[in-house]
Amino acid sequence: MRHAMVMVMAATALVGGCGDKKAADGPKAADASAKAIPASLAPFGTGYPAAGDACRRLGESPATSNWLDDSAVLAGCPDDASAKALGGTIVATVEGVRIVSVPMPTARPAPGADEGDDALVSGTDYNATSEIPCSADGSTPAGSCKAGVKRNRGDDATTFVEITKADGMPRTIFFKDGKAFGADSAQADGSAAYDFKATRSGDNTNISFGPERYVVPDALVVGG
């Protein structure tokens, strides 16, 4: 009987030891497989092009300034596979991170359009489409929202930047002569009570509409 109890205790200790080893090895393995994007590259967001992806969008810093371009998204990826999947150009490798310049979608002439006409993206009513920095909680824009622009429409030549928010709902920002002057609103979502504010930063218009924040580049609004 005593011999049997010793055997059971030994087996229990062995199983427990294996479990502890797996628990200890798990986080280490996860840490080893996940390369962080260093702060020197000014990463933001929770993944690019979608939340949880390995790549991150990169902001302005001494290490990234040479590759920033209003017509492209700058991203950092931990390996060649994730970098190539973005479909852009790998412009450098910094601290083991692949720096990728991903062109924003460009406008294409609409079928039958004259050369003097403002082009339309094929199959849409937009003069151009892009992704712009955005947030919905009053914080500095760290995510991205899809946006399309309809330039100089109607008798008063208003430009409409139509944005798809993270929750899938639309928001339209109105521009006149390149300057933002308002946004659509509704009682249903509480936006009728939002204050609208537009400020300038370099070649961008920073929009504050209630808790919503958007950074709209001039290149999207007026082309170029």
PyMOL commands that set and color helices and strands:
alter all, ss='L'
color gray80, all
select helices_A, chain A and resi 2-33+39-41+65-67+80-85+191-193+218-222
alter helices_A, ss='H'
color red, helices_A
select strands_A, chain A and resi 43-48+55-58+72-77+89-94+97-103+128-135+143-153+158-164+170-176+179-183+196-201+204-209+212-217
alter strands_A, ss='S'
color yellow, strands_A
deselect
rebuild
show_as cartoon
